Amino acid sequence: MKILIVRVSSLGDVVHNMPMVADIRRNYPDAQIDWVVEEAYTSLVRLNDGVRAVIPFALRRWRKSLLAAATRAEMAAFYRALRADAYDLVFDTQGLFKTGVVMRLARLAPGGKRVGLGNGTEGSGYEAVSRIFHAMSVPVGRHTHAVLRARLVAAAALDYSIDSPADFNLRAPEGAPAWLPHVPFAVFFHGTARAAKQWDATHWVKLAQGLAARGMPVLLAWGNEEERQAAAQLAAQMTNAEVLPRLTLMEAVTLAQRAALVIGVDTGLTHIAAAFMRPTIELYCDSPRWKTQGDWSPNIINLGDLGCPPGLAEVEAAVTRLLGSSDLATHLYCSRNATTMEALKPIQGKSP
């Protein structure tokens, strides 16, 4: 069976779509699964061993130069790649007009069908017109978790039950950036595009003080100039913080995957840490927690909700719950992350 998944963006949504792959492969071990995704996220999807081929989609960039010869050549190459195989099933789990068009352009095998979401969830960007491209539309509840939505679509089309926790099946990226600490470290994913989703800066500073008492450094990542300046301002008030250089996606994934502790607002990199089941505290300040909260591992603690940012004391208690007392922090890190520490041996030059 050949299957194509069309889920082009955004970063967090691409991550949340991945358990669908494990479900299919669990029930149909010989299935060949390809994935159409925005070119910025191809390296992330390639970390999933259940995906055979990744087809890059560059609509965001193409829109800026639709009449250019180079753009038209890239679009033609995308069309050829999309139609290189005939698929038994094509899934559109994003539910947009543009993803419906991509679904329609894909080539079906005899008897093949196109399957997508029958409706949107509360507050989603779902576009009902996308259903014109479906042979089968799968309805979901208005408050269905982002991970479960895609899983339900595949289960309905392939007639199996969802009876296991979400499995993201992500490999650790290869290599280790030079800035990666040789000791257990925490990561603060403090930046997000919408100001209302950010957490109070004074709380970040207080958290860093608590981690400094444990001897744990804090790394601050950023994605644009505004976030870089915010990170610099936070670091100036912390004794144990380092502002990282601009990271590639794979460097950011490595950062999330190797951290002893991740604390982050509702953003894609926080969700990546949760997908790797790192000790993660997700902070919901101005978005509904039910949509994306990590509920597949006891290593993930979700705090706050729409319009109800978590307090500092709640987050400090969550840190203690995940790391234990200060003298146990390193022990817990090593015991929970044996695979990661094994990977760090060449960097550290000794066993953990």
DRENDO-1510 file (C-alpha; in Angstrom, 1 decimal, always signed):
<recs>
REC; n; res; u; v; w
REC; 1; MET; +0.0; +0.0; +0.0 .
REC; 2; LYS; +1.3; +3.4; -0.9 .
REC; 3; ILE; +0.1; +6.4; +1.1 .
REC; 4; LEU; +0.7; +10.1; +0.8 .
REC; 5; ILE; +0.3; +12.6; +3.7 .
REC; 6; VAL; -0.2; +16.2; +2.9 .
REC; 7; ARG; +0.6; +18.3; +6.0 .
REC; 8; VAL; +2.7; +21.2; +4.9 .
REC; 9; SER; +2.9; +23.5; +8.1 .
REC; 10; SER; +3.3; +24.8; +10.7 .
REC; 11; LEU; +6.2; +23.4; +12.8 .
REC; 12; GLY; +4.1; +22.3; +15.8 .
REC; 13; ASP; +1.4; +20.9; +13.5 .
REC; 14; VAL; +3.9; +18.9; +11.5 .
REC; 15; VAL; +5.2; +17.4; +14.8 .
REC; 16; HIS; +1.7; +16.6; +16.0 .
REC; 17; ASN; +0.9; +14.8; +12.7 .
REC; 18; MET; +3.6; +12.2; +13.2 .
REC; 19; PRO; +1.9; +9.7; +15.4 .
REC; 20; MET; -0.4; +9.0; +12.4 .
REC; 21; VAL; +2.6; +7.4; +10.7 .
REC; 22; ALA; +3.3; +5.1; +13.6 .
REC; 23; ASP; -0.4; +4.1; +13.7 .
REC; 24; ILE; -0.4; +3.2; +10.0 .
REC; 25; ARG; +2.8; +1.2; +10.2 .
REC; 26; ARG; +1.6; -0.6; +13.3 .
REC; 27; ASN; -1.5; -1.8; +11.5 .
REC; 28; TYR; +0.0; -2.1; +8.0 .
REC; 29; PRO; +3.7; -2.8; +8.4 .
REC; 30; ASP; +4.5; -2.9; +4.7 .
REC; 31; ALA; +2.9; +0.4; +3.9 .
REC; 32; GLN; +5.0; +2.9; +2.1 .
REC; 33; ILE; +4.4; +6.4; +3.4 .
REC; 34; ASP; +5.4; +9.7; +1.7 .
REC; 35; TRP; +4.9; +13.2; +3.0 .
REC; 36; VAL; +4.4; +16.6; +1.4 .
REC; 37; VAL; +5.7; +19.3; +3.7 .
REC; 38; GLU; +7.0; +22.9; +3.5 .
REC; 39; GLU; +10.7; +22.9; +2.5 .
REC; 40; ALA; +11.7; +24.4; +5.9 .
REC; 41; TYR; +10.5; +21.3; +7.7 .
REC; 42; THR; +11.8; +18.5; +5.4 .
REC; 43; SER; +14.8; +17.7; +7.7 .
REC; 44; LEU; +12.4; +17.2; +10.6 .
REC; 45; VAL; +10.1; +14.8; +8.8 .
REC; 46; ARG; +13.2; +12.9; +7.7 .
REC; 47; LEU; +13.9; +12.1; +11.3 .
REC; 48; ASN; +10.8; +9.8; +11.2 .
REC; 49; ASP; +11.9; +6.4; +10.0 .
REC; 50; GLY; +8.3; +5.5; +9.1 .
REC; 51; VAL; +8.4; +8.0; +6.2 .
REC; 52; ARG; +9.8; +6.7; +3.0 .
REC; 53; ALA; +10.1; +9.9; +1.0 .
REC; 54; VAL; +9.7; +13.6; +1.7 .
REC; 55; ILE; +8.4; +15.9; -1.0 .
REC; 56; PRO; +9.4; +19.5; -0.4 .
REC; 57; PHE; +6.7; +22.2; -1.0 .
REC; 58; ALA; +7.8; +25.8; -1.2 .
REC; 59; LEU; +4.6; +27.8; -1.7 .
REC; 60; ARG; +5.7; +30.4; +0.8 .
REC; 61; ARG; +8.8; +31.2; -1.3 .
REC; 62; TRP; +7.2; +30.6; -4.7 .
REC; 63; ARG; +4.5; +33.3; -3.9 .
REC; 64; LYS; +7.2; +36.0; -3.9 .
REC; 65; SER; +8.3; +35.3; -7.5 .
REC; 66; LEU; +5.6; +33.3; -9.3 .
REC; 67; LEU; +6.5; +34.7; -12.7 .
REC; 68; ALA; +10.2; +33.9; -12.4 .
REC; 69; ALA; +11.6; +31.1; -14.6 .
REC; 70; ALA; +13.4; +29.5; -11.7 .
REC; 71; THR; +10.2; +29.4; -9.7 .
REC; 72; ARG; +8.2; +27.9; -12.5 .
REC; 73; ALA; +10.9; +25.2; -12.9 .
REC; 74; GLU; +10.7; +24.4; -9.2 .
REC; 75; MET; +6.9; +24.1; -9.3 .
REC; 76; ALA; +7.2; +21.8; -12.3 .
REC; 77; ALA; +9.7; +19.6; -10.5 .
REC; 78; PHE; +7.4; +19.5; -7.5 .
REC; 79; TYR; +4.5; +18.4; -9.7 .
REC; 80; ARG; +6.6; +15.6; -11.2 .
REC; 81; ALA; +7.7; +14.4; -7.8 .
REC; 82; LEU; +4.1; +14.5; -6.6 .
REC; 83; ARG; +3.0; +12.3; -9.5 .
REC; 84; ALA; +6.0; +10.0; -9.6 .
REC; 85; ASP; +4.0; +7.3; -7.7 .
REC; 86; ALA; +0.4; +6.3; -7.7 .
REC; 87; TYR; -1.1; +6.3; -4.2 .
REC; 88; ASP; -3.8; +4.1; -2.7 .
REC; 89; LEU; -4.6; +6.7; -0.1 .
REC; 90; VAL; -3.9; +10.5; +0.0 .
REC; 91; PHE; -4.5; +12.2; +3.3 .
REC; 92; ASP; -5.0; +15.9; +3.8 .
REC; 93; THR; -4.9; +16.4; +7.5 .
REC; 94; GLN; -4.6; +20.2; +7.4 .
REC; 95; GLY; -7.9; +21.0; +5.8 .
REC; 96; LEU; -7.0; +24.1; +3.7 .
REC; 97; PHE; -7.8; +24.9; +0.1 .
REC; 98; LYS; -4.1; +24.9; -0.8 .
REC; 99; THR; -3.5; +21.4; +0.8 .
REC; 100; GLY; -6.7; +20.2; -0.9 .
REC; 101; VAL; -5.2; +21.3; -4.3 .
REC; 102; VAL; -2.0; +19.4; -3.5 .
REC; 103; MET; -4.1; +16.3; -2.6 .
REC; 104; ARG; -6.0; +16.6; -5.9 .
REC; 105; LEU; -2.7; +16.9; -8.0 .
REC; 106; ALA; -1.4; +13.7; -6.5 .
REC; 107; ARG; -1.9; +10.6; -8.7 .
REC; 108; LEU; -4.2; +7.8; -7.4 .
REC; 109; ALA; -3.7; +4.1; -8.0 .
REC; 110; PRO; -6.8; +2.3; -9.4 .
REC; 111; GLY; -9.3; +2.2; -6.5 .
REC; 112; GLY; -7.4; +4.8; -4.6 .
REC; 113; LYS; -9.1; +7.6; -2.6 .
REC; 114; ARG; -8.5; +11.0; -1.1 .
REC; 115; VAL; -9.3; +11.4; +2.6 .
REC; 116; GLY; -9.4; +14.5; +4.7 .
REC; 117; LEU; -11.0; +16.2; +7.7 .
REC; 118; GLY; -14.7; +16.6; +7.6 .
REC; 119; ASN; -14.7; +19.7; +9.8 .
REC; 120; GLY; -12.5; +22.0; +11.8 .
REC; 121; THR; -11.9; +22.1; +15.6 .
REC; 122; GLU; -12.7; +25.2; +17.6 .
REC; 123; GLY; -10.4; +28.1; +16.7 .
REC; 124; SER; -8.7; +26.2; +13.8 .
REC; 125; GLY; -7.9; +27.6; +10.4 .
REC; 126; TYR; -9.9; +24.8; +8.7 .
REC; 127; GLU; -11.4; +25.8; +5.3 .
REC; 128; ALA; -14.6; +23.9; +4.5 .
REC; 129; VAL; -14.0; +24.2; +0.8 .
REC; 130; SER; -11.2; +21.7; +1.2 .
REC; 131; ARG; -13.8; +18.9; +1.3 .
REC; 132; ILE; -14.5; +19.3; -2.5 .
REC; 133; PHE; -11.2; +17.3; -3.0 .
REC; 134; HIS; -12.2; +14.4; -0.7 .
REC; 135; ALA; -13.7; +11.1; -1.6 .
REC; 136; MET; -14.0; +10.6; +2.2 .
REC; 137; SER; -14.4; +13.3; +4.9 .
REC; 138; VAL; -13.8; +12.2; +8.5 .
REC; 139; PRO; -15.6; +14.3; +11.1 .
REC; 140; VAL; -14.0; +15.0; +14.5 .
REC; 141; GLY; -15.2; +16.5; +17.7 .
REC; 142; ARG; -14.9; +20.3; +18.1 .
REC; 143; HIS; -12.4; +19.8; +21.0 .
REC; 144; THR; -10.3; +17.1; +19.5 .
REC; 145; HIS; -6.5; +17.3; +20.3 .
REC; 146; ALA; -4.2; +18.2; +17.4 .
REC; 147; VAL; -2.5; +14.8; +17.6 .
REC; 148; LEU; -5.7; +12.8; +17.7 .
REC; 149; ARG; -7.2; +14.6; +14.7 .
REC; 150; ALA; -4.8; +13.1; +12.2 .
REC; 151; ARG; -4.8; +9.7; +14.0 .
REC; 152; LEU; -8.6; +9.6; +13.7 .
REC; 153; VAL; -8.6; +10.4; +10.0 .
REC; 154; ALA; -6.2; +7.6; +9.2 .
REC; 155; ALA; -8.0; +5.1; +11.5 .
REC; 156; ALA; -11.3; +5.8; +9.8 .
REC; 157; ALA; -9.9; +5.3; +6.3 .
REC; 158; LEU; -7.9; +2.2; +7.1 .
REC; 159; ASP; -10.5; +0.7; +9.5 .
REC; 160; TYR; -8.4; +0.2; +12.7 .
REC; 161; SER; -8.8; +1.3; +16.3 .
REC; 162; ILE; -6.5; +3.7; +18.1 .
REC; 163; ASP; -5.5; +1.8; +21.2 .
REC; 164; SER; -2.0; +3.1; +22.1 .
REC; 165; PRO; -0.4; +6.3; +23.2 .
REC; 166; ALA; +1.0; +8.7; +20.6 .
REC; 167; ASP; +4.3; +7.5; +19.1 .
REC; 168; PHE; +6.2; +10.2; +17.3 .
REC; 169; ASN; +9.0; +7.8; +16.2 .
REC; 170; LEU; +11.6; +10.6; +16.0 .
REC; 171; ARG; +15.3; +9.8; +15.7 .
REC; 172; ALA; +17.8; +12.1; +17.4 .
REC; 173; PRO; +19.6; +14.3; +14.9 .
REC; 174; GLU; +23.1; +13.4; +14.1 .
REC; 175; GLY; +26.1; +15.5; +15.3 .
REC; 176; ALA; +26.5; +17.9; +18.2 .
REC; 177; PRO; +26.9; +21.7; +17.9 .
REC; 178; ALA; +30.0; +23.2; +19.5 .
REC; 179; TRP; +27.9; +25.2; +21.9 .
REC; 180; LEU; +26.2; +22.1; +23.4 .
REC; 181; PRO; +27.2; +22.0; +27.1 .
REC; 182; HIS; +28.9; +18.9; +28.5 .
REC; 183; VAL; +26.7; +19.0; +31.6 .
REC; 184; PRO; +22.9; +18.7; +32.1 .
REC; 185; PHE; +21.3; +21.9; +30.9 .
REC; 186; ALA; +17.9; +23.6; +30.8 .
REC; 187; VAL; +16.4; +25.3; +27.8 .
REC; 188; PHE; +13.9; +28.2; +27.9 .
REC; 189; PHE; +11.8; +28.6; +24.8 .
REC; 190; HIS; +10.5; +32.0; +25.8 .
REC; 191; GLY; +9.8; +33.5; +22.4 .
REC; 192; THR; +6.6; +33.3; +20.3 .
REC; 193; ALA; +5.1; +35.3; +17.5 .
REC; 194; ARG; +2.1; +36.5; +19.6 .
REC; 195; ALA; +2.9; +38.7; +22.6 .
REC; 196; ALA; -0.1; +37.4; +24.5 .
REC; 197; LYS; +1.3; +33.9; +24.5 .
REC; 198; GLN; +4.5; +35.0; +26.2 .
REC; 199; TRP; +5.2; +34.5; +29.9 .
REC; 200; ASP; +6.3; +37.2; +32.3 .
REC; 201; ALA; +10.0; +38.0; +32.0 .
REC; 202; THR; +10.5; +38.3; +35.8 .
REC; 203; HIS; +9.3; +34.7; +36.1 .
REC; 204; TRP; +11.9; +33.5; +33.7 .
REC; 205; VAL; +14.6; +35.2; +35.8 .
REC; 206; LYS; +13.4; +33.7; +39.0 .
REC; 207; LEU; +13.3; +30.2; +37.4 .
REC; 208; ALA; +16.9; +30.7; +36.3 .
REC; 209; GLN; +17.9; +31.5; +39.8 .
REC; 210; GLY; +16.4; +28.3; +41.0 .
REC; 211; LEU; +18.3; +26.3; +38.4 .
REC; 212; ALA; +21.5; +28.1; +39.2 .
REC; 213; ALA; +21.2; +26.7; +42.7 .
REC; 214; ARG; +21.2; +23.3; +41.1 .
REC; 215; GLY; +24.3; +24.1; +39.1 .
REC; 216; MET; +22.3; +23.9; +35.9 .
REC; 217; PRO; +23.0; +26.3; +33.0 .
REC; 218; VAL; +20.2; +27.7; +31.0 .
REC; 219; LEU; +20.3; +28.1; +27.2 .
REC; 220; LEU; +18.1; +30.8; +25.5 .
REC; 221; ALA; +17.1; +30.2; +21.9 .
REC; 222; TRP; +15.6; +32.8; +19.6 .
REC; 223; GLY; +14.1; +32.9; +16.1 .
REC; 224; ASN; +14.2; +36.6; +15.1 .
REC; 225; GLU; +15.8; +39.9; +16.1 .
REC; 226; GLU; +13.1; +40.8; +18.6 .
REC; 227; GLU; +13.4; +37.4; +20.3 .
REC; 228; ARG; +17.2; +37.8; +20.3 .
REC; 229; GLN; +17.0; +41.1; +22.1 .
REC; 230; ALA; +14.5; +39.6; +24.6 .
REC; 231; ALA; +16.9; +36.7; +25.2 .
REC; 232; ALA; +19.8; +39.2; +25.8 .
REC; 233; GLN; +17.7; +41.1; +28.3 .
REC; 234; LEU; +16.9; +38.0; +30.2 .
REC; 235; ALA; +20.4; +36.7; +30.2 .
REC; 236; ALA; +21.7; +40.0; +31.6 .
REC; 237; GLN; +19.6; +39.3; +34.7 .
REC; 238; MET; +20.7; +35.6; +35.0 .
REC; 239; THR; +24.0; +34.3; +36.3 .
REC; 240; ASN; +23.8; +30.9; +34.5 .
REC; 241; ALA; +22.3; +31.8; +31.1 .
REC; 242; GLU; +23.7; +31.8; +27.6 .
REC; 243; VAL; +22.1; +33.3; +24.5 .
REC; 244; LEU; +22.6; +30.9; +21.7 .
REC; 245; PRO; +23.6; +31.9; +18.1 .
REC; 246; ARG; +21.0; +31.7; +15.4 .
REC; 247; LEU; +20.1; +28.0; +15.1 .
REC; 248; THR; +19.2; +25.8; +12.1 .
REC; 249; LEU; +16.1; +23.7; +12.5 .
REC; 250; MET; +18.2; +20.6; +13.2 .
REC; 251; GLU; +20.3; +22.5; +15.8 .
REC; 252; ALA; +17.1; +23.6; +17.5 .
REC; 253; VAL; +15.8; +20.0; +17.5 .
REC; 254; THR; +19.1; +18.8; +18.9 .
REC; 255; LEU; +18.8; +21.4; +21.6 .
REC; 256; ALA; +15.3; +20.2; +22.6 .
REC; 257; GLN; +16.2; +16.6; +22.3 .
REC; 258; ARG; +19.3; +16.7; +24.6 .
REC; 259; ALA; +18.0; +19.1; +27.3 .
REC; 260; ALA; +17.7; +17.8; +30.9 .
REC; 261; LEU; +14.7; +20.2; +31.2 .
REC; 262; VAL; +12.7; +22.2; +28.7 .
REC; 263; ILE; +10.4; +25.1; +29.8 .
REC; 264; GLY; +8.6; +26.8; +27.0 .
REC; 265; VAL; +5.5; +28.6; +25.9 .
REC; 266; ASP; +3.1; +27.2; +23.3 .
REC; 267; THR; +5.4; +27.0; +20.4 .
REC; 268; GLY; +6.8; +24.5; +17.9 .
REC; 269; LEU; +10.1; +23.9; +19.6 .
REC; 270; THR; +8.4; +23.2; +23.0 .
REC; 271; HIS; +6.2; +20.7; +21.2 .
REC; 272; ILE; +9.3; +19.0; +19.7 .
REC; 273; ALA; +10.8; +18.6; +23.2 .
REC; 274; ALA; +7.5; +17.0; +24.3 .
REC; 275; ALA; +7.5; +14.7; +21.2 .
REC; 276; PHE; +10.9; +13.5; +22.3 .
REC; 277; MET; +9.4; +13.0; +25.8 .
REC; 278; ARG; +12.0; +15.2; +27.4 .
REC; 279; PRO; +11.2; +16.5; +30.8 .
REC; 280; THR; +9.1; +19.4; +29.5 .
REC; 281; ILE; +6.9; +22.1; +31.1 .
REC; 282; GLU; +4.5; +23.6; +28.6 .
REC; 283; LEU; +3.3; +27.1; +29.5 .
REC; 284; TYR; -0.1; +28.1; +28.1 .
REC; 285; CYS; -0.7; +31.8; +28.6 .
REC; 286; ASP; -3.2; +32.7; +25.8 .
REC; 287; SER; -4.1; +29.5; +24.0 .
REC; 288; PRO; -6.4; +26.6; +24.8 .
REC; 289; ARG; -4.4; +23.9; +26.5 .
REC; 290; TRP; -6.7; +21.1; +25.2 .
REC; 291; LYS; -5.5; +21.6; +21.6 .
REC; 292; THR; -1.8; +20.7; +22.0 .
REC; 293; GLN; -0.9; +19.7; +25.5 .
REC; 294; GLY; +1.5; +16.9; +25.8 .
REC; 295; ASP; -0.6; +14.1; +27.3 .
REC; 296; TRP; +1.5; +11.0; +26.2 .
REC; 297; SER; +4.2; +11.0; +28.9 .
REC; 298; PRO; +4.6; +11.7; +32.6 .
REC; 299; ASN; +7.7; +13.6; +31.7 .
REC; 300; ILE; +5.5; +16.4; +30.3 .
REC; 301; ILE; +3.7; +18.9; +32.6 .
REC; 302; ASN; +1.1; +21.3; +31.1 .
REC; 303; LEU; +0.3; +24.5; +33.0 .
REC; 304; GLY; -2.0; +27.5; +32.4 .
REC; 305; ASP; -4.7; +27.9; +29.8 .
REC; 306; LEU; -6.4; +30.4; +27.6 .
REC; 307; GLY; -6.2; +33.7; +29.4 .
REC; 308; CYS; -4.8; +32.1; +32.5 .
REC; 309; PRO; -1.0; +32.1; +32.5 .
REC; 310; PRO; +0.6; +29.8; +35.1 .
REC; 311; GLY; +2.1; +31.4; +38.2 .
REC; 312; LEU; +5.7; +31.2; +39.1 .
REC; 313; ALA; +5.1; +28.9; +42.1 .
REC; 314; GLU; +3.3; +26.4; +39.8 .
REC; 315; VAL; +6.2; +26.2; +37.4 .
REC; 316; GLU; +8.8; +25.9; +40.2 .
REC; 317; ALA; +6.8; +23.0; +41.7 .
REC; 318; ALA; +6.8; +21.4; +38.2 .
REC; 319; VAL; +10.6; +21.7; +38.0 .
REC; 320; THR; +10.9; +20.0; +41.4 .
REC; 321; ARG; +8.5; +17.2; +40.3 .
REC; 322; LEU; +10.6; +16.6; +37.1 .
REC; 323; LEU; +14.1; +17.0; +38.5 .
REC; 324; GLY; +13.6; +16.1; +42.1 .
REC; 325; SER; +15.9; +17.7; +44.7 .
REC; 326; SER; +19.0; +19.6; +43.6 .
REC; 327; ASP; +21.4; +16.8; +44.5 .
REC; 328; LEU; +19.4; +14.3; +42.4 .
REC; 329; ALA; +19.2; +16.4; +39.2 .
REC; 330; THR; +22.2; +14.9; +37.5 .
REC; 331; HIS; +21.3; +11.3; +38.5 .
REC; 332; LEU; +17.7; +11.7; +37.2 .
REC; 333; TYR; +19.0; +13.2; +34.0 .
REC; 334; CYS; +21.3; +10.3; +33.3 .
REC; 335; SER; +18.8; +7.6; +34.3 .
REC; 336; ARG; +16.0; +9.0; +32.1 .
REC; 337; ASN; +18.3; +9.8; +29.2 .
REC; 338; ALA; +20.7; +6.9; +28.9 .
REC; 339; THR; +20.6; +7.0; +25.1 .
REC; 340; THR; +21.3; +10.7; +24.9 .
REC; 341; MET; +24.2; +10.5; +27.3 .
REC; 342; GLU; +25.6; +7.6; +25.2 .
REC; 343; ALA; +25.5; +9.9; +22.2 .
REC; 344; LEU; +27.3; +12.6; +24.2 .
REC; 345; LYS; +30.3; +10.3; +25.1 .
REC; 346; PRO; +32.4; +11.4; +22.1 .
REC; 347; ILE; +31.8; +15.1; +23.2 .
REC; 348; GLN; +32.5; +14.5; +26.8 .
REC; 349; GLY; +35.4; +12.1; +26.3 .
REC; 350; LYS; +34.1; +9.9; +29.1 .
REC; 351; SER; +31.1; +7.8; +30.2 .
REC; 352; PRO; +28.3; +9.7; +32.0 .
</recs>
